Amino acid sequence: MSNINKNIIRTALMISYIILIGLVVYGISSIYSYLNTGADRSKMLHTEVKKVEQYLPQMQWQPLTNEGRPMDQQTLKAIETDYLDAWYVKQVAYKTNTTEGITDYYTENSRENLHNIIHLNTESNTTIDATTLSHNPKLDFFSEDGQLAVLTDYDVVEYKRVFKDNKLIFDATETSDYRVTFLLEDGFWRIRHMVKLESRPFENQTTQDTLKLNIKGINYYPQATAWDMYGDNFNADTIAKDFKIIKSANLNSIRVFIPYESFGKANVDATKLDQVKQLLDLAKTEDLKVLITLFDFYGDYSVLDWTLTQQHAKKIVSALKDHDALLGWDIKNEPNLDFESRGESLVTAWLNKMIDLVKSVDGNHPVTIGWSNVESGEILKDKLDFISFHYYENLDDLSEAYTNLKSKIKDKPIVITEYGMSSYSGFWKPFGPSEDDQAEYHKKIQTTFAEQDIPFMSWTLYDFSKIPKEVVGRLPWRKNVQKHFGFIDKNGAKKASYKYISSKQ
């Protein structure tokens, strides 16, 4: 019995020894593989900037004519990635007055300067909220040993907001040139020196020549898929049928919306973008022009988010700018409603930059902003090609309000891109307007449009069965009112107001 136990123990020891030797061999091979393939940089980074695209300014390299060793594209891309990540962690550091991530992208000397700035800002309770929107680097030198690189980054567009004691004291946009020296350390292209060579005020884009707009239009969603018409819900046959109705109603244009998040944010959904092209094709068939409203349901505006929104707009505008059915670009629907929650200066600054971006990509189509009221019509008026606002107030005041705005903006068209009246008078609003009241409203407003020669786009073609909570919230009385603005009811019957969908019927 004792011999059997000894054999069992001996067998167990041998198995344990074999397992131990296997683990040692595996460990050595893993270390060897690690040393030959490089460390997993995504696990090394404190900020994890490799895992999520958070900073995507426009980047345009000048042709490679550098001194020293020739640069291959893989190395150039590595320098670009680390360079932009270095900007990102610096912006985060200045905004939060923390130093996380600085070590990954800056050498000891350069990070000492950053630490000093952060220390001074912390003591004075100062923070800097900043971003860069475009870079134009030129590689000047790449050392023969592949360990050092020098570039000059021209026309870097920078936007910054400076806060003192949590109060905004300064904001500005400037264009700067930088000389940047990199050292390759531990697999990172770390910045050794970054020197601002020159800085100058940013020059705004100019507007187009004076426009003459003949717009008689309507805001459009399919009846069954309001606010959610793309992706699996996209139905070209339904849209084609609706566009025939719009054309037969003596209208010549439509306004549609592109939601920011559902279209993929910076990584625009190619399938949905193709569906917008199909919509434009269908509009062209009926000789309808399309005003595209960008950034629907977007409401962040944080400065470090700007490069992502810029990429989103650039991809969409680039893809659609040459289409014959395109009327123009509405940067955002009713952004002034975000003034209270986000701050007017921040929202306006974002709009300002987005106007420049859209115009830099498409210089042939006009740009506007769909303000929620006439009072906001003067905001950024010098940057826009035509002014647009929405009107849901007393019709008796419309003529005076429009004339007053026109007296202040004499050289640009002014378009009312939303107006209408709900015909809901059900349980949640028993004394609301009837369909006859709605018809009288549209008859009266069309008279004003004709007298004042006002371009218009009404809200909307159909009554809707379903309203997403993101539109008006969850309250049933608000949702039910929103369902009944259409000229055609949910069963497809024309309401009394349809007679006045345009000035000529």
DAWOBEL-V166307 format. One record per backbone hydrogen bond with DSSP energy under -0.5 kcal/mol. NH is the residue of the N-H (numbers start at 1). CO is the residue of the C=O. If there is no record, write none. Layout:
{{NH,CO} {NH,CO}}
This chain:
{{5,1} {6,2} {7,3} {8,4} {9,5} {10,6} {11,7} {12,8} {13,9} {14,10} {15,11} {16,12} {17,13} {18,14} {19,15} {20,16} {21,17} {22,18} {23,19} {24,20} {25,21} {26,22} {27,23} {28,24} {29,25} {30,26} {31,27} {32,28} {33,29} {34,30} {35,31} {36,32} {37,33} {38,34} {41,39} {43,40} {44,40} {45,41} {51,48} {52,48} {54,52} {58,133} {60,135} {62,137} {65,63} {65,139} {67,140} {69,142} {72,70} {76,72} {77,73} {78,74} {79,75} {80,76} {81,77} {82,78} {83,79} {84,80} {85,81} {86,82} {87,83} {88,84} {89,85} {90,86} {91,87} {92,88} {93,89} {94,90} {95,91} {96,92} {97,93} {98,93} {102,99} {104,101} {105,101} {105,102} {106,102} {107,191} {111,107} {112,108} {113,109} {114,110} {115,111} {116,112} {117,113} {118,114} {119,115} {120,116} {121,117} {122,118} {123,119} {124,120} {125,122} {126,121} {127,163} {128,94} {129,161} {130,128} {131,159} {133,157} {134,157} {135,58} {136,154} {138,152} {140,138} {140,150} {141,150} {142,67} {143,148} {146,143} {149,182} {150,141} {151,180} {152,138} {153,178} {154,136} {154,152} {156,176} {157,134} {157,155} {158,156} {158,174} {159,131} {160,172} {161,129} {162,170} {163,127} {164,167} {165,125} {167,164} {169,162} {170,162} {172,160} {174,158} {175,200} {176,156} {177,198} {178,153} {179,195} {180,151} {180,178} {181,193} {182,149} {183,190} {184,147} {185,183} {185,188} {188,185} {190,183} {190,188} {191,105} {192,181} {193,181} {195,179} {197,177} {197,195} {198,177} {200,175} {202,173} {204,202} {214,212} {215,213} {216,214} {217,456} {218,253} {219,458} {220,255} {225,222} {228,225} {233,230} {234,231} {239,235} {240,236} {241,237} {242,238} {243,239} {244,240} {245,241} {246,242} {247,243} {248,244} {249,245} {250,247} {251,246} {252,216} {253,216} {254,289} {255,218} {256,291} {258,293} {259,257} {260,296} {263,259} {264,261} {265,260} {267,264} {268,266} {269,263} {273,269} {274,270} {275,271} {276,272} {277,273} {278,274} {279,275} {280,276} {281,277} {282,278} {283,279} {284,280} {285,281} {286,282} {286,283} {287,284} {288,283} {289,252} {290,325} {291,254} {292,290} {292,328} {293,256} {293,291} {294,292} {294,330} {296,258} {298,295} {305,302} {306,303} {308,305} {309,305} {310,306} {311,307} {312,308} {313,309} {314,310} {315,311} {316,312} {317,313} {318,314} {319,315} {320,316} {321,317} {323,320} {326,323} {327,290} {328,290} {329,366} {330,292} {331,329} {331,368} {334,332} {334,370} {337,334} {338,335} {339,336} {342,338} {343,338} {343,339} {347,343} {348,344} {349,345} {350,346} {351,347} {352,348} {353,349} {354,350} {355,351} {356,352} {357,353} {358,354} {359,355} {360,356} {361,357} {362,358} {366,327} {368,329} {370,332} {371,369} {371,388} {376,373} {377,374} {378,375} {379,376} {381,378} {383,380} {384,380} {385,367} {386,367} {387,413} {388,369} {389,415} {390,371} {391,418} {397,394} {398,395} {399,395} {401,397} {402,398} {403,399} {404,400} {405,401} {406,402} {407,403} {408,404} {408,405} {409,405} {415,387} {416,455} {417,389} {417,415} {418,389} {420,391} {423,484} {429,426} {430,427} {432,429} {438,434} {439,435} {440,436} {441,437} {442,438} {443,439} {444,440} {445,441} {446,442} {447,443} {448,444} {449,445} {450,446} {451,447} {452,448} {453,449} {454,449} {455,414} {455,453} {456,215} {457,416} {458,217} {459,419} {461,219} {463,488} {464,483} {465,223} {471,468} {472,468} {473,469} {478,475} {479,475} {480,476} {481,477} {482,478} {483,479} {484,481} {485,482} {487,460} {487,461} {488,461} {489,493} {492,489} {495,487} {498,495} {499,496} {500,497} {501,498}}
